[in-house]
Amino acid sequence: MAIIASVLSEELERVQNHIVNYRKLLDELPKGSLVVQKIEGISYVYRKYKKDKKVISLYIGKEGAPESIKAFKERSEYLRIAKNLKDSLKEEARLRKALRHYE
């Protein structure tokens, strides 16, 4: 039984390290959603986010420009990391529950 508990403890520690790393990565990436607005037939990309109670629209560039392509890549990376964080939090809860049986 002690072997199982030690394996679960190691796995819990690994998952907690992942959670810390995911949170650091999310803090480095820009927050908000990307919105494409069409004005007079030209598509422009904006990042919208909340600051206090205001919604801020930050101009990125024309759709297809290097800045907007980079913004879309960052957004998909943000969503991927957020999903991994959510999965890791679920895994942490599951491991904590399993470890309670061996204490």
Sine and cosine of phi, psi and omega as CSV:
sin_phi,cos_phi,sin_psi,cos_psi,sin_omega,cos_omega
0.00,0.00,-0.56,0.83,-0.01,-1.00
-0.92,0.40,-0.53,0.85,0.01,-1.00
-0.92,0.40,-0.69,0.72,0.01,-1.00
-0.89,0.45,-0.68,0.73,0.00,-1.00
-0.89,0.45,-0.64,0.77,-0.01,-1.00
-0.93,0.36,-0.60,0.80,0.05,-1.00
-0.91,0.42,-0.69,0.73,0.03,-1.00
-0.90,0.44,-0.63,0.78,0.03,-1.00
-0.90,0.44,-0.67,0.74,0.04,-1.00
-0.89,0.45,-0.68,0.74,0.01,-1.00
-0.91,0.42,-0.64,0.77,0.04,-1.00
-0.89,0.46,-0.68,0.74,0.03,-1.00
-0.89,0.45,-0.65,0.76,0.03,-1.00
-0.89,0.46,-0.71,0.70,-0.01,-1.00
-0.91,0.42,-0.62,0.78,0.03,-1.00
-0.90,0.43,-0.60,0.80,0.07,-1.00
-0.90,0.43,-0.63,0.78,0.05,-1.00
-0.89,0.46,-0.67,0.74,-0.02,-1.00
-0.88,0.48,-0.70,0.72,0.02,-1.00
-0.88,0.47,-0.72,0.70,-0.01,-1.00
-0.90,0.43,-0.66,0.75,0.02,-1.00
-0.89,0.45,-0.66,0.75,0.00,-1.00
-0.91,0.42,-0.63,0.78,0.06,-1.00
-0.89,0.46,-0.69,0.72,0.01,-1.00
-0.89,0.46,-0.65,0.76,0.01,-1.00
-0.91,0.41,-0.57,0.82,0.02,-1.00
-0.92,0.39,-0.48,0.87,-0.02,-1.00
-0.98,0.21,-0.46,0.89,-0.05,-1.00
-1.00,0.07,0.51,-0.86,0.01,-1.00
-0.93,0.36,0.59,-0.80,-0.01,-1.00
-1.00,-0.09,0.27,-0.96,0.06,-1.00
0.95,-0.32,0.15,-0.99,0.02,-1.00
-0.96,-0.28,0.40,-0.92,0.04,-1.00
-0.99,-0.13,0.71,-0.70,-0.03,-1.00
-0.80,-0.60,0.72,-0.69,0.07,-1.00
-0.97,-0.24,0.85,-0.53,0.02,-1.00
-0.90,-0.44,0.69,-0.72,0.01,-1.00
-0.98,-0.20,0.87,-0.50,0.01,-1.00
-0.82,-0.57,0.89,-0.46,-0.03,-1.00
0.79,0.62,0.67,0.74,0.08,-1.00
0.99,0.11,-0.04,1.00,0.01,-1.00
-0.94,-0.34,0.74,-0.68,-0.02,-1.00
-1.00,-0.02,0.77,-0.64,0.03,-1.00
-0.87,-0.50,0.56,-0.83,-0.03,-1.00
-0.95,-0.30,0.73,-0.68,0.04,-1.00
-0.79,-0.62,0.54,-0.84,0.15,-0.99
-0.98,-0.22,0.82,-0.57,0.01,-1.00
-0.93,-0.37,0.74,-0.68,0.02,-1.00
-0.47,-0.88,0.27,-0.96,0.00,-1.00
-0.99,-0.17,0.69,-0.73,0.12,-0.99
-0.79,-0.62,0.91,-0.42,-0.19,-0.98
0.86,0.51,-0.90,-0.43,0.02,-1.00
-0.94,-0.35,0.09,1.00,-0.02,-1.00
-0.99,-0.14,0.54,-0.84,0.13,-0.99
-0.99,-0.10,0.84,-0.55,-0.04,-1.00
-0.97,-0.26,0.74,-0.67,0.10,-0.99
-0.94,-0.33,0.88,-0.47,-0.02,-1.00
-0.95,-0.32,0.86,-0.51,-0.03,-1.00
-0.94,0.34,0.77,-0.63,0.02,-1.00
-0.98,-0.18,-0.79,0.61,-0.01,-1.00
0.34,-0.94,-0.06,-1.00,0.06,-1.00
-0.94,0.33,0.49,-0.87,0.03,-1.00
-0.90,0.44,0.76,-0.65,-0.02,-1.00
0.99,-0.11,-0.21,0.98,0.05,-1.00
-0.96,0.29,0.42,-0.91,-0.03,-1.00
-0.83,0.56,-0.59,0.81,0.00,-1.00
-0.91,0.42,-0.66,0.75,-0.02,-1.00
-0.96,0.29,-0.58,0.82,0.06,-1.00
-0.90,0.44,-0.67,0.74,0.04,-1.00
-0.89,0.46,-0.66,0.75,0.00,-1.00
-0.89,0.46,-0.66,0.75,0.02,-1.00
-0.92,0.39,-0.60,0.80,0.05,-1.00
-0.91,0.41,-0.68,0.74,0.04,-1.00
-0.89,0.46,-0.63,0.77,0.00,-1.00
-0.91,0.42,-0.68,0.73,0.01,-1.00
-0.92,0.39,-0.58,0.82,0.07,-1.00
-0.91,0.42,-0.67,0.74,0.04,-1.00
-0.86,0.51,-0.72,0.69,0.00,-1.00
-0.90,0.43,-0.62,0.79,0.01,-1.00
-0.91,0.42,-0.71,0.70,-0.01,-1.00
-0.93,0.38,-0.63,0.78,0.03,-1.00
-0.88,0.47,-0.63,0.77,0.04,-1.00
-0.92,0.40,-0.68,0.73,0.04,-1.00
-0.89,0.46,-0.62,0.78,0.05,-1.00
-0.89,0.45,-0.71,0.71,0.01,-1.00
-0.88,0.48,-0.69,0.72,0.03,-1.00
-0.90,0.44,-0.64,0.77,0.00,-1.00
-0.92,0.39,-0.60,0.80,0.04,-1.00
-0.91,0.42,-0.63,0.77,0.06,-1.00
-0.90,0.43,-0.67,0.75,0.01,-1.00
-0.90,0.44,-0.65,0.76,0.03,-1.00
-0.88,0.48,-0.70,0.71,0.01,-1.00
-0.89,0.46,-0.65,0.76,0.01,-1.00
-0.91,0.42,-0.66,0.75,0.00,-1.00
-0.93,0.37,-0.64,0.77,0.04,-1.00
-0.88,0.48,-0.65,0.76,0.02,-1.00
-0.90,0.43,-0.67,0.74,0.01,-1.00
-0.92,0.40,-0.60,0.80,-0.01,-1.00
-0.93,0.36,-0.48,0.88,0.02,-1.00
-0.85,0.52,-0.50,0.87,-0.03,-1.00
-0.96,0.29,-0.31,0.95,-0.04,-1.00
-0.97,-0.26,0.07,1.00,0.01,-1.00
-1.00,0.01,0.00,0.00,0.00,0.00
